[in-house]
Amino acid sequence: MGFFSSVLLLVLHLLQGSRTSLVQLNANGYEGVLIAIDPAVPEDETLITEIKDMVTAASTYLFEATEKRFYFKNVSILIPESWKNITQYKRPKQESYKHADVIVAPPTVPGRDEPYTKQFTECGEKAEYIHFTPDFVLGKKQNEFGPSGKALVHEWAHLRWGVFDEYNNDEPFYRAKSKKIEATRCSTGITGVNRVHKCQGGSCATRPCRTDANTKLYEKDCQFFPDKYQIEKTSIMFMQGIDSVAEFCNEKNHNREAPSLQNKKCDSRSTWEVISSSEDFNITEVMVAPPPAPVFSLLKISERIVCLVLDKSGSMSVVRKLYSHTDGSEIVLLTDGEDNTAGACVDEVKQSGAIIHFIALGPSADKAVIEMSTATGGVHFYATDEAENNGLIDAFGALASGNTDISQQSLQLESKGLKLNSNEWLNGTVIIDSTVGKDTFFLVTWVQQRPDISLLDPNGTLMGSFTVDAVSKMAHLSIPGTAKVGVWTYSLQAKADAETLTITVNSQASNSAVPPITVNAKMNKDTSSFPSPMIVYAEILQGYIPILGAGVTAFIESNTGKREVLELLDNGAGADSIKNDGVYSRYFTAYSENGRYSLKVRALGGASAVTRNLRHPLNRAAYIPGWVVNGEIEENPPRPEIDENTQTNLESFTRTAIGGAFVVSNVPNGPLPDLYPPSQITDLEATSDEDEIRITWTAPGDDFDVGTVEQYIIRISGSLLDLRDNFDDALQINTSALLPSEANTKESFAFKPGNLSEENATHIFIAIRSADKSNLTSKVSNIAQVALFTPEADPSPDDSHPDPGPAKSGVSISTLVLIVVGSVVIVSLILSVTICILNKNRNTRRPRTGF
């Protein structure tokens, strides 16, 4: 145990929990809701008051919007450690920044205060967290986004029930069955005008939108301006800021035509259909009486108390002797075997207020210990006996405090190990980028004999000697000050046969004002039963800004040390729900045995390929550019002018992250049967050129997103619902010339649609299902569409919506049209009379002829 003890002494100072909500639904009321104020937010007690007011208003709004079914029962507000102490502030128990449901933090990009939800899972699945800025909570952005309480309900629907927005900034307009261009919205009962409204130098100009010759839709700068005063009640997931809006779109009033994210992600189901099929809905009944007001707890982060427990040592009582209370204290439990007595103290541990982190050192461990970890907001790791996998050190490195500012947390840049014979080398490089470099720490371990160690800085200078602990069989080196930016090169030479060498590198942010690049990894669930697939996620951010273009690799290790390697992708296909959101994903189905598995992720960013994505985040409250009042546009303050396609280049970087442990059961012995179909195609798009339709999509694989499918089945219909609900009955397109490509390749196919059975169809709807070599078929894809008509030009502003532009003509367009038409008629009459007279004159001079 000497090796373990020394490792712990060296890495305990690193002591990141998984982001897991503590919310529970109890008799219609949400308990355990946690709103955390980011450490970077300056102290302002008004913020706490406004948070309370926001939640109180949201609770009433939520209750009515869900037909008297849900409300906020008790809510905790987590206050930064740097804020002054007040007597009503209590010490947190399991609550930490990593468990926050709502984060109040500075904007992603300065000046952009839109509320949004970090949501990268599928329709109907819970999201990660809600992000509000201080200015939004303080009511400074109400004109643009509506009251904060209503915005909270909009975001809560994202977070808790996995619904999506009913607008789409990438496709703000569409060609409707009415043969007109409509704004993407739900419901269509929301009224307003489509206008180009621009201001420059203190003066503003407004004009009707023009139709783009290529897209047959409105030009890029066209926006939908809603009427300020409306009677329509839906939908909260479109523009919750409209006063009359108080309900979710349902099956009766849902706009299935619109290219909204809700339609694309949820098979054209309404938001209320998704909500009413949720677990929350199914375990509750409609309330008769109004709900009580929310109860608030104010929690202030304080010093961290961590206790290490090896196997079972009665250390819980020791903790209580050292400290007057155990609220918020953390116990790191290491065990290599089963403890049959653990189940007897689960309830006591839950009541203690302590957080239990569990590190399993072998394949056996009591389920009650895992339950303790889950119930108390702790994390669960697994370290195999394979030393080259560096599992134990990685586990401790992942236990950084969830309540400290990110600039003070230790980040793992490298974790690598290798089995070697005498005189063989473990060589590699680690990149110190400009966002890190403070307190950089190199740790080398061996099993038999101390290796030769060489470390060169980016200038090629050999670094000083490592501090060696021969008993613990490790050596470490701390770089004073801030380490040089660039590529550091290490070489470790084994001095014994059957040797195992490892190297770990950690560092902190170099500048507290510049967020470091971070990587967080997780599985979509903690347990799985074969053949249910799992999904690996890795999120790369700088602050809250997504990082694109990185090479991300996941290493999944089983009980016996078998390792599966997966390349994670951010392409919006297969397991990856949203393209270019900084979340890299992949299905995992390569189960080798029952028991525990561990997850490690390595991210490598190349200087020429990696960018920061400055697009507005998806799944956010709709920004309202202005209101139409009495026919005039009352504009709201414009958002900062940032090109939506802006992606700023980054320097090279390396990071590693641990995603915790998960448990798999019911894996059969021997070769596994083919039970996995191709993944659903979710990015099908269609364009038309005269009588030909071209569709594009990302290829799925034989097993979800791995391999190559056997064939594609493409069908079309004039009815969206018929195609969705009766795919096999729709008209099939000949795809004999279409040879499928390997998974994650971009596919393209053109065809002539032929004759549809539906009469007077205005659109052709297209969907794909793929099949593998075992004839397992995927789910029907998202439904793409092309219009069979050119939309009517935008009519001139009618009486209810006169042109609100400052330069108004004294004569309306309709009047001009009447004048022109009348003039043509008069001219025609004059010409007709003239011709008639001339003909008569000509006839009087012509001689008569007869038979």
C-alpha positions in Angstrom: 0.0 0.0 0.0 3.1 2.3 0.1 2.8 3.0 -3.6 -0.8 4.1 -3.3 -0.1 6.3 -0.2 2.7 8.2 -2.0 0.7 8.6 -5.1 -2.1 10.1 -3.1 0.1 12.5 -1.2 1.4 13.8 -4.6 -2.0 14.1 -6.3 -4.5 14.8 -3.6 -3.8 18.5 -4.1 -5.5 18.1 -7.5 -8.7 17.1 -5.8 -13.9 17.5 -10.9 -17.1 15.7 -10.2 -19.6 14.8 -12.9 -22.3 17.2 -13.8 -25.3 15.4 -12.3 -28.5 17.2 -11.2 -29.8 16.7 -7.7 -33.4 17.6 -8.7 -36.2 15.3 -7.6 -39.9 15.5 -8.4 -41.9 15.1 -5.2 -45.8 15.4 -5.4 -45.7 17.8 -8.4 -43.0 20.0 -6.9 -39.4 20.1 -8.0 -37.0 19.8 -5.1 -33.3 20.2 -5.0 -33.1 22.8 -7.8 -29.7 24.4 -7.6 -28.9 27.8 -9.0 -25.1 28.6 -8.8 -23.5 32.0 -9.1 -20.2 31.7 -10.9 -17.1 32.8 -9.0 -16.3 35.3 -11.7 -19.5 37.3 -11.0 -18.8 40.4 -8.9 -20.6 40.5 -5.5 -24.1 41.9 -5.8 -26.8 41.0 -3.2 -29.5 42.3 -5.6 -28.7 39.4 -7.8 -29.9 37.0 -5.1 -33.2 38.9 -4.7 -33.8 38.9 -8.5 -33.1 35.2 -8.6 -35.8 34.6 -6.0 -38.2 36.8 -7.9 -37.5 35.0 -11.2 -38.0 31.6 -9.7 -41.2 32.6 -7.9 -42.7 34.1 -11.1 -41.5 31.1 -13.1 -43.2 28.6 -10.6 -46.6 30.2 -11.2 -46.1 30.4 -15.0 -44.8 26.7 -15.1 -47.9 25.6 -13.1 -50.3 27.1 -15.6 -48.3 26.2 -18.7 -48.3 22.5 -17.7 -52.0 22.5 -17.0 -51.6 22.6 -13.2 -49.0 19.9 -12.9 -45.5 21.2 -12.0 -44.0 23.9 -9.9 -40.7 24.8 -8.1 -40.9 23.6 -4.5 -37.5 24.3 -3.0 -34.5 26.0 -4.6 -30.9 26.5 -3.3 -28.8 29.4 -4.4 -25.0 28.6 -4.3 -23.0 31.8 -3.5 -19.2 32.2 -4.3 -16.7 31.8 -1.6 -15.3 35.3 -2.4 -18.6 37.0 -1.4 -18.8 38.3 2.2 -20.3 36.1 4.9 -23.9 36.7 6.1 -25.6 34.8 8.9 -28.3 33.4 6.8 -25.8 31.7 4.5 -25.4 28.0 5.2 -22.7 25.5 4.3 -23.6 23.4 1.3 -24.0 19.6 1.6 -23.9 17.7 -1.7 -24.5 20.9 -3.7 -21.7 22.1 -5.8 -21.1 24.0 -9.0 -20.9 20.7 -10.9 -24.5 19.9 -9.9 -26.0 23.3 -10.9 -29.2 23.2 -12.9 -28.9 27.0 -13.6 -25.6 28.8 -13.8 -25.5 32.6 -13.5 -22.2 33.5 -15.2 -20.7 36.2 -17.5 -21.8 36.0 -21.1 -20.2 33.6 -23.5 -19.1 36.5 -25.6 -19.2 40.1 -24.1 -22.5 41.8 -24.7 -24.4 38.6 -25.7 -26.8 38.0 -22.8 -29.1 35.4 -24.4 -30.3 32.7 -22.0 -29.5 29.2 -23.3 -29.4 25.6 -22.3 -26.5 23.3 -22.9 -28.3 20.5 -24.7 -26.5 17.8 -26.7 -28.7 14.8 -26.1 -31.7 13.5 -28.1 -35.3 14.6 -28.0 -37.0 13.8 -24.7 -33.7 13.4 -22.8 -32.5 15.7 -20.0 -30.0 18.4 -20.9 -27.0 19.7 -18.9 -27.6 23.1 -17.5 -29.2 26.5 -18.1 -26.9 29.6 -18.5 -28.2 33.1 -17.5 -26.0 36.2 -17.4 -26.2 38.7 -14.4 -27.6 41.4 -16.7 -30.4 39.1 -17.8 -31.3 38.1 -14.2 -31.2 41.8 -13.1 -33.9 42.5 -15.7 -31.8 44.6 -18.1 -32.7 42.5 -21.1 -36.5 42.1 -20.7 -37.4 43.9 -24.0 -35.2 41.5 -26.0 -36.2 38.2 -24.2 -39.2 38.9 -22.1 -39.6 38.5 -18.3 -36.9 36.3 -16.7 -39.5 34.0 -15.1 -41.0 33.1 -18.5 -37.5 32.6 -20.0 -36.7 30.2 -17.1 -39.7 28.1 -18.0 -38.6 28.1 -21.7 -35.2 26.9 -20.7 -36.5 24.4 -18.0 -38.4 22.7 -20.8 -35.1 22.2 -22.6 -33.4 21.1 -19.5 -35.9 18.7 -17.9 -38.0 17.4 -20.8 -35.6 17.6 -23.8 -37.7 19.7 -26.1 -36.3 22.1 -28.7 -36.9 25.6 -30.0 -39.8 26.3 -32.4 -37.8 28.9 -34.3 -34.7 28.4 -36.4 -32.1 31.1 -37.0 -30.5 29.1 -39.7 -33.9 28.7 -41.5 -36.0 31.6 -40.3 -38.5 31.3 -43.2 -40.1 28.5 -45.2 -42.5 28.0 -48.1 -45.8 27.0 -46.6 -48.7 25.1 -48.1 -50.5 28.4 -48.6 -47.8 29.1 -51.2 -46.6 32.0 -49.2 -43.3 32.6 -47.3 -43.9 32.2 -43.6 -41.7 32.8 -40.6 -40.6 29.6 -38.8 -42.8 29.6 -35.7 -45.4 27.8 -33.6 -48.1 28.5 -33.7 -48.9 30.3 -37.0 -51.4 32.3 -35.0 -48.5 34.6 -33.8 -48.9 37.7 -36.0 -46.2 40.2 -37.1 -44.4 41.5 -40.2 -41.4 40.4 -42.2 -39.1 43.4 -42.7 -35.5 44.5 -43.3 -34.8 47.0 -40.5 -31.4 48.7 -40.4 -30.0 51.6 -38.4 -26.9 53.6 -39.1 -25.7 56.8 -37.7 -28.8 57.4 -35.6 -31.3 56.9 -38.4 -33.3 53.8 -39.2 -34.8 52.5 -42.4 -37.4 49.8 -42.8 -38.5 48.1 -46.0 -40.4 45.0 -47.1 -38.2 41.8 -47.6 -37.1 40.8 -51.0 -37.1 37.3 -52.3 -33.8 35.7 -52.9 -33.5 34.4 -56.5 -31.7 31.2 -55.5 -33.5 30.1 -52.3 -36.9 31.5 -53.3 -37.1 32.7 -49.7 -36.5 36.1 -48.1 -33.1 37.7 -48.2 -30.6 37.2 -45.4 -31.3 40.4 -43.5 -35.1 39.8 -43.3 -36.5 39.4 -39.8 -39.9 38.6 -38.3 -41.2 41.4 -36.0 -44.0 40.2 -33.8 -47.0 42.4 -32.9 -46.6 43.7 -29.4 -50.2 42.9 -28.5 -51.6 39.5 -29.4 -54.2 37.0 -28.3 -52.4 33.8 -29.4 -51.3 31.7 -26.4 -48.7 29.4 -28.0 -45.9 28.8 -27.9 -43.5 29.1 -25.0 -40.8 27.4 -27.1 -41.1 30.1 -29.9 -41.3 33.5 -28.3 -42.0 33.3 -24.6 -41.5 37.1 -24.4 -44.9 37.8 -26.0 -47.3 38.8 -23.2 -50.1 36.5 -24.4 -48.0 33.4 -24.8 -48.7 31.0 -21.9 -48.8 27.5 -23.3 -46.8 24.9 -25.2 -47.8 24.0 -28.8 -49.9 20.8 -28.7 -50.9 18.2 -31.3 -53.8 20.4 -32.5 -52.0 23.7 -33.1 -48.5 22.5 -33.8 -46.9 23.8 -37.0 -45.4 20.7 -38.6 -44.5 22.6 -41.8 -41.9 24.8 -40.2 -38.2 23.8 -40.3 -37.9 24.3 -36.5 -35.4 22.3 -34.4 -38.4 20.8 -32.5 -39.7 19.3 -35.8 -36.3 18.1 -36.9 -35.2 16.6 -33.6 -38.6 15.2 -32.4 -40.1 13.7 -35.5 -42.5 16.6 -36.0 -44.1 16.1 -32.6 -45.3 19.1 -30.7 -43.5 20.2 -27.5 -46.5 19.2 -25.4 -46.6 15.7 -26.9 -42.9 15.3 -25.8 -43.6 16.7 -22.3 -46.7 14.6 -21.8 -44.7 11.5 -22.6 -42.0 12.3 -20.0 -41.4 10.4 -16.8 -42.3 13.5 -14.8 -45.7 13.7 -16.5 -46.5 10.0 -16.0 -45.9 10.0 -12.3 -48.0 13.0 -11.4 -51.6 14.0 -11.4 -53.2 17.4 -12.0 -53.3 19.5 -8.8 -56.5 20.9 -7.5 -55.2 23.7 -5.3 -52.6 26.3 -6.3 -49.0 25.4 -5.4 -47.1 27.0 -2.5 -44.4 29.6 -3.1 -40.9 28.2 -3.6 -38.7 27.9 -0.5 -35.1 29.2 -0.9 -31.9 28.2 0.8 -28.8 30.4 0.6 -25.6 28.3 0.5 -22.1 29.7 0.6 -19.1 27.8 -0.5 -16.4 27.4 2.2 -13.2 25.5 2.8 -12.9 22.1 1.4 -12.6 19.1 3.7 -11.4 15.8 2.1 -10.9 12.5 3.9 -9.2 9.5 2.4 -10.6 6.1 3.4 -8.8 2.9 2.4 -11.2 -0.1 2.5 -13.2 0.2 5.7 -11.5 2.1 8.5 -14.2 3.8 10.5 -12.9 7.2 9.2 -16.4 8.6 9.2 -16.3 9.0 12.9 -12.8 10.5 12.7 -14.1 13.2 10.4 -16.8 14.0 12.9 -14.3 14.4 15.7 -12.1 16.8 13.6 -15.0 18.9 12.4 -18.2 19.9 14.1 -20.3 19.0 11.1 -19.9 16.9 7.9 -22.0 19.0 5.6 -20.1 19.3 2.3 -17.1 17.3 3.4 -15.8 14.8 0.9 -14.8 11.2 1.5 -12.6 9.4 -1.1 -13.2 5.7 -0.6 -10.8 3.2 -2.2 -11.6 -0.4 -2.1 -10.4 -3.6 -3.9 -13.1 -5.9 -2.7 -16.7 -6.3 -1.6 -17.9 -4.8 1.7 -21.2 -6.6 2.6 -21.8 -4.2 5.5 -22.0 -1.1 3.2 -25.7 -1.5 2.6 -26.5 -1.0 6.3 -25.1 2.5 6.4 -26.4 4.0 3.1 -29.2 6.0 4.8 -26.8 7.3 7.5 -24.4 8.5 4.8 -27.1 10.2 2.9 -28.2 12.1 6.0 -24.6 13.0 7.0 -24.3 15.7 4.3 -21.0 14.2 3.1 -20.1 13.6 -0.5 -18.7 10.1 -1.2 -16.3 9.6 -4.1 -15.7 5.9 -4.9 -12.6 4.5 -6.6 -12.8 0.8 -7.3 -9.4 -0.9 -7.4 -10.7 -4.1 -8.8 -13.7 -5.7 -10.5 -15.6 -6.5 -7.2 -17.4 -3.9 -5.1 -20.7 -3.7 -3.3 -23.5 -2.0 -5.2 -24.4 -0.1 -2.0 -21.1 1.8 -2.3 -22.0 2.9 -5.8 -25.4 3.9 -4.5 -23.7 6.0 -1.8 -21.6 7.8 -4.4 -24.6 8.5 -6.6 -27.0 9.6 -3.9 -24.5 12.0 -2.3 -23.4 13.7 -5.6 -20.0 12.0 -5.7 -18.3 10.3 -8.6 -17.4 6.7 -9.3 -14.0 5.7 -10.9 -12.5 2.4 -11.7 -8.7 1.6 -11.8 -7.7 -1.7 -13.2 -4.5 -3.6 -12.2 -3.0 -2.7 -15.5 -0.5 0.0 -14.3 0.2 1.3 -17.8 -3.3 2.6 -18.0 -2.6 5.0 -15.2 -6.1 4.6 -13.8 -5.5 5.4 -10.1 -3.6 8.6 -10.8 -6.1 9.6 -13.4 -9.0 9.1 -10.9 -7.4 11.4 -8.3 -6.6 13.9 -11.0 -10.3 14.0 -11.9 -11.3 14.9 -8.4 -10.6 18.6 -8.7 -13.0 20.8 -6.6 -16.2 21.6 -8.4 -16.6 24.8 -6.5 -13.4 26.6 -7.3 -12.9 29.0 -10.2 -11.7 27.2 -13.3 -8.5 29.3 -13.2 -7.5 27.6 -9.9 -8.2 24.0 -11.0 -5.5 21.6 -12.1 -6.0 20.4 -15.7 -4.5 17.2 -17.0 -2.5 17.7 -20.2 -1.1 14.2 -20.5 -1.6 10.7 -19.1 0.2 7.8 -20.8 1.7 4.4 -19.9 3.5 1.6 -21.7 4.8 -1.9 -21.0 8.5 -2.1 -22.0 11.5 -4.4 -21.9 14.9 -3.2 -20.7 16.4 -0.3 -22.7 13.2 0.3 -24.6 11.7 3.9 -24.7 8.5 5.6 -23.9 8.8 8.8 -26.0 6.2 11.6 -26.5 5.4 15.3 -26.4 3.0 17.4 -24.4 1.9 20.9 -25.5 1.8 23.7 -23.1 -0.5 26.3 -24.7 -0.8 29.9 -23.6 -4.0 29.3 -21.6 -2.1 27.1 -19.1 1.4 26.8 -17.7 1.1 27.8 -14.0 2.1 25.1 -11.4 3.0 22.6 -14.2 3.7 19.2 -12.6 5.4 16.2 -14.3 5.0 12.8 -12.6 6.7 9.5 -13.7 6.1 6.1 -12.2 7.6 2.6 -12.6 7.1 -0.9 -11.2 10.6 -2.3 -11.0 13.6 0.0 -11.5 14.0 3.7 -11.9 14.1 4.6 -15.6 16.3 7.2 -17.3 14.3 10.4 -17.6 14.8 13.2 -20.1 12.6 16.3 -20.4 13.3 19.1 -22.9 11.5 22.5 -22.9 10.3 24.1 -26.2 13.8 25.6 -26.7 15.5 22.2 -26.4 16.9 23.0 -23.0 17.2 19.9 -20.7 15.3 20.4 -17.6 16.7 19.9 -14.1 16.6 16.6 -12.2 13.3 15.0 -11.0 12.8 14.5 -7.3 12.9 10.7 -6.8 11.0 8.6 -4.2 12.6 5.2 -4.6 10.2 3.6 -2.1 7.1 4.8 -3.9 8.8 4.2 -7.3 8.1 7.6 -8.7 9.7 10.9 -9.6 8.2 14.3 -10.1 9.2 17.8 -11.3 7.5 21.1 -10.7 8.1 23.9 -13.2 8.6 27.2 -11.3 6.4 30.1 -12.4 4.8 29.7 -15.7 6.0 27.0 -18.1 7.1 28.1 -21.5 4.5 27.8 -24.3 5.2 25.2 -26.9 6.1 21.5 -27.3 7.8 19.8 -24.4 9.5 16.5 -25.2 10.0 13.6 -22.8 11.9 10.3 -23.1 11.7 7.5 -20.5 14.1 4.5 -20.9 13.2 1.3 -19.1 16.0 -0.4 -17.1 14.3 -3.8 -16.5 12.3 -6.3 -18.5 8.6 -6.5 -18.2 8.6 -2.9 -16.9 5.7 -0.5 -16.8 6.3 3.2 -17.1 3.7 6.0 -16.9 3.9 9.8 -17.2 1.3 12.3 -16.1 1.4 16.1 -16.7 -0.9 18.6 -15.0 -1.0 22.4 -15.2 -3.2 25.4 -14.2 -4.5 28.5 -16.0 -1.7 30.9 -16.7 -3.9 34.0 -16.4 -7.0 34.2 -14.2 -8.6 36.6 -16.8 -8.2 34.2 -19.7 -10.2 30.9 -19.4 -8.1 27.8 -20.1 -9.1 25.2 -22.7 -10.9 22.4 -20.9 -12.1 18.9 -21.7 -14.9 17.1 -19.9 -15.9 13.5 -20.6 -18.9 11.3 -19.7 -21.0 8.4 -20.7 -24.8 9.0 -21.3 -25.6 6.7 -18.3 -23.9 4.9 -15.4 -25.3 1.4 -16.1 -26.3 -0.5 -19.2 -27.7 -3.9 -19.9 -26.6 -5.7 -23.1 -27.5 -5.0 -25.9 -28.5 -1.5 -25.0 -25.9 0.9 -26.6 -24.1 3.7 -24.7 -22.9 7.0 -25.9 -19.5 8.7 -25.2 -19.4 12.4 -24.9 -16.5 14.8 -24.7 -16.9 18.6 -24.5 -14.1 21.0 -25.3 -14.5 24.6 -24.3 -12.6 27.8 -23.6 -14.8 29.3 -20.9 -18.2 28.7 -22.5 -17.0 28.9 -26.1 -17.0 25.6 -28.1 -13.7 24.5 -29.6 -14.1 22.9 -33.0 -11.7 20.8 -35.2 -9.9 18.9 -32.4 -8.9 15.3 -32.7 -10.7 13.5 -29.9 -10.1 9.9 -28.9 -11.9 7.8 -26.3 -10.3 4.9 -24.5 -12.7 2.5 -22.8 -11.1 -0.1 -20.6 -12.9 -3.2 -19.2 -12.5 -5.1 -16.0 -9.6 -7.2 -17.3 -7.8 -4.3 -19.0 -9.2 -4.8 -22.5 -9.2 -1.5 -24.3 -11.5 -0.2 -27.0 -10.5 3.0 -28.9 -13.1 5.3 -30.5 -12.7 8.4 -32.5 -15.3 11.0 -31.3 -16.9 13.3 -33.8 -18.7 16.7 -33.7 -20.5 16.2 -37.1 -24.2 16.2 -36.1 -24.7 12.6 -37.2 -25.0 9.3 -35.5 -24.6 9.7 -31.7 -23.7 13.4 -32.2 -26.9 15.4 -31.9 -25.7 18.9 -32.8 -23.0 19.8 -35.3 -20.2 22.1 -34.3 -21.2 22.6 -30.7 -17.9 21.5 -29.2 -19.4 18.2 -28.0 -17.8 15.2 -29.6 -19.7 11.9 -29.5 -19.8 8.3 -30.6 -21.8 5.1 -29.9 -20.1 2.4 -27.8 -21.3 -1.2 -28.3 -18.1 -3.2 -28.2 -18.9 -4.9 -24.9 -16.3 -7.5 -24.1 -17.5 -8.7 -20.7 -19.7 -7.9 -17.7 -18.7 -5.6 -15.0 -17.0 -2.2 -14.7 -15.6 -0.1 -17.5 -13.6 3.1 -17.3 -13.5 6.0 -19.7 -10.5 8.3 -20.6 -10.5 10.9 -23.4 -7.5 12.5 -25.1 -7.9 15.7 -27.1 -5.3 17.1 -29.5 -5.7 20.5 -31.2 -3.6 21.3 -34.2 -2.8 25.0 -34.8 -4.1 25.1 -38.4 -7.3 23.2 -37.7 -8.7 24.2 -34.3 -11.1 27.1 -34.0 -13.3 28.8 -31.5 -17.0 28.8 -32.5 -18.5 32.3 -31.9 -22.0 31.4 -33.2 -24.9 32.1 -30.9 -25.6 28.9 -28.9 -28.5 26.8 -29.8 -31.4 26.0 -27.6 -31.8 29.5 -26.3 -34.6 32.0 -25.7 -35.5 33.7 -28.9 -34.1 37.2 -29.3 -36.9 39.7 -30.3 -35.4 42.3 -32.6 -38.4 44.7 -32.0 -42.1 45.0 -31.7 -44.8 46.2 -34.1 -46.9 48.8 -32.3 -49.6 50.6 -34.2 -48.0 49.7 -37.4 -44.6 51.1 -36.4 -41.5 49.0 -35.5 -40.2 49.8 -32.0 -36.7 48.2 -32.2 -34.9 46.6 -29.3 -31.2 47.2 -28.7 -29.3 45.3 -31.3 -27.1 42.3 -30.4 -23.3 42.8 -30.9 -22.4 42.6 -34.5 -20.6 39.2 -34.6 -20.5 37.2 -37.8 -22.4 34.0 -37.1 -19.7 32.1 -39.2 -16.8 33.6 -37.3 -14.4 30.9 -36.1 -11.1 32.2 -34.6 -8.0 30.0 -34.9 -6.4 28.6 -31.8 -2.9 27.4 -31.0 -2.1 23.7 -30.5 -3.0 22.1 -27.3 -3.3 18.7 -25.6 -5.7 17.6 -22.8 -6.9 14.4 -21.2 -10.0 13.8 -19.1 -11.5 11.0 -17.1 -15.2 10.2 -17.6 -15.8 8.0 -14.6 -16.8 4.4 -14.5 -19.9 2.6 -15.7 -21.3 -0.9 -15.2 -22.5 -3.3 -18.0 -24.5 -6.5 -17.4 -26.0 -9.4 -19.3 -23.2 -9.6 -21.9 -23.3 -13.2 -23.3 -20.2 -15.4 -23.5 -18.7 -16.0 -26.9 -19.1 -14.0 -30.1 -21.8 -11.3 -29.8 -24.8 -11.6 -32.2 -25.5 -8.7 -34.6 -28.2 -6.8 -32.8 -27.3 -3.3 -33.7 -29.0 -1.6 -36.7 -27.6 1.5 -38.5 -28.1 4.8 -36.7 -30.9 7.1 -37.6 -30.0 9.7 -40.3 -30.7 13.1 -38.7 -29.2 15.6 -41.2 -31.1 14.8 -44.4 -31.4 17.9 -46.6 -33.0 18.3 -50.0 -32.9 20.8 -52.9 -34.7 20.9 -56.2 -33.6 22.0 -59.7 -36.4 21.9 -62.2 -37.6 18.2 -62.3 -34.7 16.8 -60.2 -34.3 16.5 -56.4 -30.9 16.2 -54.8 -30.5 15.0 -51.2 -27.5 14.9 -48.9 -26.9 13.2 -45.6 -24.1 11.7 -43.4 -23.7 8.0 -43.9 -24.6 5.8 -40.9 -22.8 2.5 -40.2 -23.6 -1.2 -40.1 -23.7 -1.0 -36.3 -25.0 2.5 -35.5 -22.1 4.8 -36.6 -19.5 2.1 -37.3 -19.0 0.2 -40.6 -21.0 0.5 -43.8 -24.7 -0.1 -44.4 -25.9 -2.5 -47.0 -28.5 -0.3 -48.7 -30.6 2.8 -48.5 -34.4 2.9 -48.8 -35.6 6.3 -50.0 -39.4 7.0 -50.0 -41.3 10.2 -50.8 -44.8 11.4 -50.2 -47.0 14.5 -50.6 -48.0 14.2 -46.9 -45.5 14.7 -44.1 -47.6 12.7 -41.5 -48.2 9.8 -44.0 -44.5 9.5 -44.6 -43.7 9.7 -40.9 -46.3 7.3 -39.7 -46.6 4.9 -42.8 -43.1 5.0 -44.3 -43.4 1.5 -45.8 -46.5 2.5 -47.8 -44.9 5.6 -49.4 -43.6 5.7 -53.0 -40.1 4.2 -53.1 -37.3 5.7 -55.2 -35.0 3.4 -57.2 -31.6 3.4 -55.5 -29.9 0.5 -57.3 -27.1 2.9 -58.5 -26.5 4.2 -54.9 -23.6 2.4 -53.3 -23.3 3.3 -49.6 -20.1 4.8 -48.2 -18.4 4.2 -44.9 -20.0 5.7 -41.8 -19.6 9.4 -41.3 -19.0 10.1 -45.0 -21.1 12.7 -46.7 -23.6 11.1 -49.1 -25.4 12.7 -52.1 -28.0 11.3 -54.5 -30.2 12.8 -57.2 -33.5 11.5 -58.5 -36.6 12.4 -60.4 -39.7 12.1 -58.2 -42.3 10.9 -60.7 -46.0 11.1 -59.9 -47.3 11.3 -56.3 -50.6 9.7 -55.4 -51.7 12.9 -53.4 -53.6 15.3 -55.6 -52.8 19.1 -55.3 -49.6 18.3 -53.3 -47.6 21.5 -52.6 -44.5 19.8 -51.3 -42.6 16.6 -51.7 -41.4 15.1 -48.4 -38.4 12.7 -48.4 -37.1 10.3 -45.8 -34.5 7.5 -45.7 -34.2 4.2 -43.8 -31.0 2.2 -44.1 -30.5 -1.5 -43.7 -27.4 -3.6 -42.7 -26.2 -7.0 -43.9 -28.4 -8.7 -41.3 -31.4 -6.8 -42.6 -31.7 -4.7 -39.5 -33.1 -1.3 -40.3 -32.6 2.1 -38.9 -35.3 4.5 -37.6 -36.8 6.6 -40.3 -34.6 9.7 -40.9 -35.6 13.3 -40.3 -38.0 14.4 -43.1 -36.7 16.7 -45.7 -38.9 18.7 -48.1 -38.9 20.6 -51.4 -41.7 22.9 -52.5 -43.4 22.4 -55.8 -44.2 26.0 -56.3 -42.6 29.5 -56.3 -44.0 31.4 -53.4 -46.0 34.5 -54.0 -44.2 37.8 -53.6 -44.6 39.4 -50.2 -47.7 41.5 -50.4 -47.5 45.2 -49.7 -48.2 46.2 -46.1 -52.0 46.0 -45.6 -54.1 48.2 -43.5 -53.3 46.4 -40.3 -49.6 46.5 -41.0 -48.7 49.6 -43.0 -45.1 50.0 -44.0 -43.4 51.2 -40.9 -40.4 52.6 -42.8 -39.6 56.3 -42.4 -39.8 57.1 -46.1 -43.5 56.4 -47.0 -44.9 57.2 -50.4 -48.1 59.2 -50.6 -49.6 56.6 -52.9 -49.8 53.0 -51.9 -48.6 50.2 -54.2 -52.1 48.9 -54.7 -53.3 52.3 -55.8 -50.4 52.5 -58.3 -51.4 49.1 -59.6 -55.0 50.2 -60.1 -53.8 53.3 -61.9 -51.5 51.3 -64.2 -54.2 48.7 -65.0 -56.8 51.5 -65.6 -54.4 53.3 -67.9 -53.8 50.1 -69.9 -57.6 49.6 -70.3 -58.1 53.2 -71.4 -55.3 53.0 -73.9 -56.7 49.7 -75.2 -60.1 51.3 -75.7 -58.7 54.2 -77.5 -56.7 52.0 -79.8 -59.7 49.8 -80.5 -61.9 52.8 -81.4 -59.2 54.2 -83.6 -58.7 50.9 -85.5 -62.5 50.6 -85.9 -62.8 54.0 -87.4 -59.9 53.5 -89.8 -61.3 50.2 -90.9 -64.7 51.8 -91.7 -63.0 54.6 -93.7 -61.0 52.0 -95.6 -64.2 50.0 -96.4 -66.0 53.0 -97.8 -63.3 53.4 -100.5 -63.0 49.6 -101.4 -65.1 48.5 -104.5 -67.8 46.0 -103.8 -67.4 42.6 -105.3 -70.0 39.8 -105.7 -70.5 36.4 -107.3 
